[in-house]
Amino acid sequence: MLKLDSKNQLFWLCQYCGWAAYALLTELMIKIPGPEPFAIHLPHLLLDTCCGFFITLLLRRLYATARLRPTSQSVSLHIIFLLAASFLWTKFKWVTLQAFYGSWLQSMTWFDFGTWTSASLTMLATWTAGYYGIKIYLDNTEQRHKAAEAMHLAKESQLKMLRYQLNPHFMFNSINAICTLILKQDNSHAITMLEKLCDLLRYSLYTDPLAKITVQEEMTILQTYVDVEQCRFQSQLDVQITCEPGCERLLIPSLLLQPLMENALKHGVGPQNNMAIVVSFSNQNNKLQILIKDNGTGFYHANATAGGIGMKNCKDRLQLIYAGSSEFSYGNQPQGGAWICITLPRESAEEKQ
């Protein structure tokens, strides 16, 4: 993206190159085939080009002033400035040419005036069209860049917000369970649960919410979360986390599954008051498939929104990160319980390095 300094540099580059091309074409197509002596037409061409160069610089400033006015006035001022500049340039070229011939007071015929002014007007109109064409293109490009940057910042902010929305019930239940263990003087379990909780919070707070981590890292932090809950439910909770060989180094958004695991624990109480949850990572059709199953009451009794922001945040994050290339589905198992299936594009940590 061209910034202010480089836009000015582009203007000066086009200004110098454009007028150099004008001088070269005038020399080859008009001066050399014409009757003027070399000693006259070369210095006159130099003065002609320099005058056009500085007149267009003046036009640039005048155009900037005219753009501040209402549209109708601005258009009128542009035309007036263009015509005045054409007359001025024509007069300068005529006077300097007559000076080289030693006849300062030689007046122009109407034919010469029309021909020379038409040439000056055509050249300055071409310069004006080129100037505004490039300016409008650069301004539009800059606006698109700013809009894209604003959308990117908004997307980052939304992703961070979704990642940092920790369920307060989990925090309350964990702290309450630690207090209960302390009251029961079960200090060893209380310390273990507190350490696991600190590890989980530390990971959540200090990991880049926009970064992707490997499946192995996600399994580790998910197991830490399960260990915290295990201190609460003890033998009533049975969680199995498995990974198919070759999937350990695939990348997924960080802390993607913790809200879903929490949702499963919230609604995963089985008929025997026990909880069984299975989390598996596998390769399906060259994509990473994440499957979560529980033995709870399913989505008929606890619908998809019963988990609060958990499932919604997960779907929103996937939509923002993968923009339609991921899949999120859920349902009930025939034998009872619910399932959630997430399918992500394959991204390996080695490919990102």
C-alpha positions as CSV (number, residue, x, y, z in Angstrom):
1,M,0.0,0.0,0.0
2,L,1.4,3.4,-1.0
3,K,1.7,5.8,1.9
4,L,1.9,9.6,1.8
5,D,5.6,9.8,1.1
6,S,5.5,7.1,-1.6
7,K,2.4,8.7,-3.2
8,N,4.3,12.0,-3.5
9,Q,7.3,10.1,-4.9
10,L,5.1,8.5,-7.5
11,F,3.7,11.9,-8.5
12,W,7.2,13.3,-9.0
13,L,8.3,10.2,-10.9
14,C,5.3,10.5,-13.3
15,Q,5.8,14.3,-13.5
16,Y,9.5,14.0,-14.6
17,C,8.9,11.0,-16.9
18,G,5.8,12.5,-18.5
19,W,7.4,15.8,-19.4
20,A,10.6,14.1,-20.6
21,A,8.4,12.0,-22.9
22,Y,6.6,15.2,-24.0
23,A,10.0,16.9,-24.9
24,L,11.2,13.8,-26.7
25,L,8.1,13.4,-28.8
26,T,7.9,17.1,-29.6
27,E,11.5,17.1,-30.8
28,L,11.0,14.0,-33.0
29,M,7.6,14.8,-34.4
30,I,7.5,18.6,-34.6
31,K,10.8,20.3,-34.2
32,I,13.1,18.2,-36.3
33,P,10.8,17.9,-39.3
34,G,10.0,21.7,-39.0
35,P,11.8,24.7,-40.5
36,E,13.2,26.0,-37.2
37,P,17.0,26.1,-36.9
38,F,18.5,23.8,-34.3
39,A,19.9,26.8,-32.4
40,I,16.4,28.1,-31.9
41,H,14.1,25.1,-31.6
42,L,16.3,23.3,-29.0
43,P,16.4,26.1,-26.4
44,H,12.7,26.9,-27.2
45,L,11.8,23.3,-26.6
46,L,13.6,23.4,-23.2
47,L,11.7,26.6,-22.2
48,D,8.4,25.2,-23.5
49,T,8.9,22.0,-21.4
50,C,9.9,23.8,-18.3
51,C,7.0,26.1,-18.5
52,G,4.6,23.2,-18.9
53,F,6.2,21.4,-16.0
54,F,5.7,24.4,-13.6
55,I,2.3,25.2,-14.9
56,T,1.1,21.7,-14.1
57,L,2.6,22.1,-10.6
58,L,0.5,25.3,-10.2
59,L,-2.5,23.4,-11.5
60,R,-2.0,20.7,-8.9
61,R,-2.3,23.3,-6.1
62,L,-5.2,25.1,-7.7
63,Y,-7.0,21.7,-8.2
64,A,-6.5,20.9,-4.5
65,T,-8.1,24.3,-3.6
66,A,-11.0,23.7,-6.0
67,R,-11.8,20.2,-4.5
68,L,-12.7,21.9,-1.2
69,R,-15.6,23.7,-2.9
70,P,-19.1,22.2,-3.7
71,T,-19.2,19.9,-6.7
72,S,-20.7,22.4,-9.2
73,Q,-18.2,25.1,-8.2
74,S,-15.3,22.7,-8.2
75,V,-16.0,21.6,-11.8
76,S,-16.3,25.2,-12.9
77,L,-13.1,26.2,-11.3
78,H,-11.3,23.2,-12.8
79,I,-12.4,24.3,-16.3
80,I,-11.4,27.9,-15.6
81,F,-8.0,26.9,-14.3
82,L,-7.4,24.6,-17.2
83,L,-8.3,27.2,-19.8
84,A,-6.3,30.0,-18.1
85,A,-3.3,27.7,-17.9
86,S,-3.6,26.8,-21.6
87,F,-3.8,30.5,-22.6
88,L,-0.8,31.3,-20.3
89,W,1.3,28.4,-21.7
90,T,0.4,29.4,-25.3
91,K,1.4,33.0,-24.7
92,F,4.7,32.0,-23.1
93,K,5.6,29.7,-26.0
94,W,4.8,32.4,-28.6
95,V,6.7,35.2,-26.9
96,T,9.8,33.1,-26.3
97,L,9.8,31.8,-29.9
98,Q,9.5,35.4,-31.2
99,A,12.3,36.5,-28.8
100,F,14.7,34.0,-30.3
101,Y,13.8,35.4,-33.8
102,G,14.3,39.0,-32.4
103,S,10.7,40.1,-32.9
104,W,9.2,40.5,-29.4
105,L,6.2,42.4,-30.6
106,Q,5.1,40.0,-33.3
107,S,1.4,39.4,-32.7
108,M,-0.3,36.0,-33.2
109,T,-2.8,35.4,-36.0
110,W,-6.1,33.9,-35.0
111,F,-5.1,30.7,-36.8
112,D,-1.9,30.5,-34.7
113,F,-3.8,31.3,-31.6
114,G,-6.3,28.5,-32.2
115,T,-3.7,26.0,-33.2
116,W,-1.3,26.6,-30.4
117,T,-4.0,27.0,-27.7
118,S,-5.7,23.7,-28.9
119,A,-2.3,21.9,-28.5
120,S,-1.7,23.4,-25.1
121,L,-5.3,22.6,-24.0
122,T,-5.0,19.0,-25.2
123,M,-1.7,18.5,-23.4
124,L,-2.9,20.0,-20.1
125,A,-6.2,18.2,-20.3
126,T,-4.3,14.9,-20.8
127,W,-2.1,15.7,-17.8
128,T,-5.2,16.5,-15.8
129,A,-6.9,13.2,-16.8
130,G,-3.7,11.3,-15.9
131,Y,-3.3,13.1,-12.6
132,Y,-6.9,12.4,-11.5
133,G,-6.9,8.9,-12.9
134,I,-3.9,7.9,-10.8
135,K,-5.1,9.9,-7.8
136,I,-8.6,8.3,-7.8
137,Y,-7.1,4.8,-8.2
138,L,-4.6,5.4,-5.3
139,D,-7.3,6.9,-3.1
140,N,-9.7,4.0,-3.7
141,T,-6.9,1.5,-3.1
142,E,-6.1,3.2,0.2
143,Q,-9.8,3.2,1.2
144,R,-10.1,-0.5,0.4
145,H,-6.9,-1.1,2.4
146,K,-8.3,0.8,5.4
147,A,-11.6,-1.0,5.2
148,A,-9.8,-4.4,5.0
149,E,-7.6,-3.4,8.0
150,A,-10.6,-2.3,10.0
151,M,-12.3,-5.6,9.3
152,H,-9.2,-7.5,10.3
153,L,-9.0,-5.6,13.5
154,A,-12.6,-6.2,14.2
155,K,-12.2,-9.9,13.5
156,E,-9.2,-10.1,15.8
157,S,-11.2,-8.3,18.6
158,Q,-14.1,-10.6,18.1
159,L,-11.9,-13.7,18.3
160,K,-10.2,-12.4,21.4
161,M,-13.6,-11.7,23.0
162,L,-14.8,-15.2,22.2
163,R,-11.7,-16.8,23.5
164,Y,-11.7,-14.9,26.8
165,Q,-15.3,-15.6,27.6
166,L,-14.7,-18.1,30.4
167,N,-17.8,-19.7,31.9
168,P,-18.2,-18.2,35.4
169,H,-20.0,-21.4,36.5
170,F,-16.8,-23.4,35.9
171,M,-14.8,-20.9,38.0
172,F,-17.4,-20.8,40.8
173,N,-17.7,-24.6,40.9
174,S,-14.0,-25.2,40.9
175,I,-13.3,-22.7,43.7
176,N,-16.3,-24.1,45.6
177,A,-14.9,-27.6,45.2
178,I,-11.5,-26.5,46.5
179,C,-13.2,-24.9,49.5
180,T,-15.1,-28.1,50.2
181,L,-11.9,-30.2,50.0
182,I,-10.2,-27.8,52.5
183,L,-13.1,-28.0,54.9
184,K,-12.9,-31.8,54.7
185,Q,-9.1,-31.4,55.4
186,D,-8.4,-33.2,52.1
187,N,-5.5,-30.8,51.6
188,S,-3.6,-33.0,49.0
189,H,-6.5,-33.1,46.6
190,A,-7.2,-29.4,47.2
191,I,-3.6,-28.5,46.4
192,T,-3.7,-30.7,43.3
193,M,-6.9,-29.1,42.1
194,L,-5.6,-25.6,42.7
195,E,-2.4,-26.3,40.8
196,K,-4.4,-27.7,37.9
197,L,-6.7,-24.7,37.9
198,C,-3.8,-22.3,37.9
199,D,-2.2,-24.1,35.0
200,L,-5.4,-23.9,33.0
201,L,-5.9,-20.2,33.8
202,R,-2.3,-19.4,33.0
203,Y,-2.5,-21.1,29.7
204,S,-5.8,-19.3,28.9
205,L,-4.5,-15.9,29.8
206,Y,-1.0,-16.1,28.3
207,T,-1.7,-17.9,25.0
208,D,-2.3,-15.8,21.9
209,P,-6.0,-16.2,21.3
210,L,-5.4,-15.8,17.5
211,A,-2.7,-18.5,17.4
212,K,-3.3,-22.1,16.4
213,I,-1.7,-24.9,18.5
214,T,-1.1,-28.6,17.7
215,V,-3.6,-31.3,18.6
216,Q,-1.0,-32.6,21.1
217,E,-1.0,-29.3,22.9
218,E,-4.8,-29.1,22.9
219,M,-5.0,-32.6,24.3
220,T,-2.7,-31.6,27.1
221,I,-4.6,-28.5,28.1
222,L,-7.9,-30.5,27.7
223,Q,-6.5,-33.1,30.1
224,T,-5.6,-30.4,32.6
225,Y,-9.2,-29.2,32.4
226,V,-10.5,-32.8,32.9
227,D,-8.1,-33.2,35.9
228,V,-9.7,-30.1,37.5
229,E,-13.2,-31.5,37.0
230,Q,-12.0,-35.0,38.1
231,C,-11.3,-33.5,41.6
232,R,-15.0,-32.5,41.7
233,F,-16.7,-35.6,40.3
234,Q,-14.0,-38.1,41.2
235,S,-15.0,-41.7,40.2
236,Q,-18.3,-40.5,38.6
237,L,-16.3,-39.0,35.7
238,D,-14.7,-41.1,33.0
239,V,-13.1,-39.2,30.1
240,Q,-11.1,-40.8,27.3
241,I,-9.1,-38.6,24.9
242,T,-7.6,-40.4,21.9
243,C,-5.7,-39.3,18.9
244,E,-5.1,-41.2,15.6
245,P,-1.4,-41.5,14.7
246,G,-0.4,-38.7,12.4
247,C,-2.8,-36.1,13.8
248,E,-0.7,-35.0,16.8
249,R,1.1,-32.2,14.8
250,L,-2.0,-30.9,13.1
251,L,-3.1,-27.3,14.0
252,I,-6.4,-26.2,15.6
253,P,-7.5,-23.0,17.3
254,S,-6.3,-22.9,21.0
255,L,-8.8,-23.9,23.7
256,L,-11.4,-24.9,21.1
257,L,-12.7,-27.9,22.9
258,Q,-12.8,-26.7,26.6
259,P,-16.2,-25.0,26.2
260,L,-17.6,-28.1,24.5
261,M,-16.2,-30.4,27.2
262,E,-17.8,-28.1,29.9
263,N,-21.1,-28.3,28.0
264,A,-20.9,-32.1,28.0
265,L,-20.2,-32.2,31.7
266,K,-23.1,-29.9,32.3
267,H,-25.6,-32.1,30.4
268,G,-23.8,-35.4,30.5
269,V,-25.2,-37.0,33.6
270,G,-26.1,-40.6,32.7
271,P,-28.9,-42.7,34.1
272,Q,-26.6,-44.2,36.7
273,N,-25.5,-40.7,37.8
274,N,-22.2,-41.2,36.1
275,M,-20.5,-39.3,33.3
276,A,-18.6,-40.8,30.3
277,I,-17.1,-38.6,27.7
278,V,-15.0,-39.7,24.7
279,V,-13.0,-37.2,22.7
280,S,-11.2,-38.5,19.5
281,F,-9.0,-36.9,16.9
282,S,-8.8,-38.7,13.5
283,N,-8.0,-38.1,9.8
284,Q,-11.1,-38.4,7.6
285,N,-11.0,-37.6,3.9
286,N,-7.8,-35.7,4.3
287,K,-9.4,-33.5,7.0
288,L,-9.0,-33.4,10.8
289,Q,-12.2,-34.7,12.5
290,I,-12.8,-34.1,16.1
291,L,-15.6,-36.2,17.7
292,I,-17.0,-35.6,21.2
293,K,-19.5,-38.2,22.6
294,D,-21.2,-38.4,26.0
295,N,-23.7,-40.6,27.7
296,G,-26.0,-37.8,28.9
297,T,-29.6,-36.9,28.0
298,G,-28.8,-35.6,24.6
299,F,-30.0,-32.5,22.8
300,Y,-33.7,-33.3,23.0
301,H,-33.8,-32.6,26.7
302,A,-31.0,-30.1,26.6
303,N,-31.0,-28.4,23.3
304,A,-28.0,-26.9,21.4
305,T,-28.2,-23.6,23.2
306,A,-28.5,-25.1,26.7
307,G,-24.7,-24.9,27.1
308,G,-24.8,-21.1,27.1
309,I,-22.0,-19.4,25.1
310,G,-20.0,-22.6,24.8
311,M,-21.3,-24.1,21.5
312,K,-22.1,-20.7,20.0
313,N,-18.6,-19.4,20.7
314,C,-17.1,-22.5,19.2
315,K,-19.1,-22.2,16.0
316,D,-18.5,-18.4,15.8
317,R,-14.7,-18.9,16.2
318,L,-14.7,-21.6,13.5
319,Q,-16.6,-19.3,11.1
320,L,-14.3,-16.4,11.7
321,I,-11.1,-18.4,11.4
322,Y,-12.0,-20.8,8.5
323,A,-14.7,-18.8,6.7
324,G,-16.9,-21.7,5.6
325,S,-14.1,-24.4,5.2
326,S,-15.0,-26.0,8.5
327,E,-18.0,-28.0,9.6
328,F,-19.8,-28.1,12.9
329,S,-22.6,-30.7,13.5
330,Y,-24.2,-32.3,16.5
331,G,-26.9,-34.8,17.3
332,N,-28.0,-37.7,19.5
333,Q,-26.7,-41.2,19.6
334,P,-29.1,-44.1,19.1
335,Q,-28.0,-45.7,22.5
336,G,-28.4,-42.4,24.3
337,G,-26.2,-39.3,24.8
338,A,-25.1,-36.6,22.5
339,W,-22.3,-36.2,19.9
340,I,-20.6,-33.2,18.4
341,C,-18.4,-33.4,15.3
342,I,-16.0,-30.8,14.1
343,T,-14.2,-31.1,10.7
344,L,-11.3,-28.8,10.0
345,P,-8.9,-28.4,7.1
346,R,-5.5,-30.1,7.6
347,E,-2.8,-27.7,8.7
348,S,0.4,-29.2,10.0
349,A,2.9,-27.4,12.3
350,E,5.8,-28.2,9.9
351,E,4.0,-26.4,7.0
352,K,3.7,-23.2,9.1
353,Q,7.4,-23.1,9.9
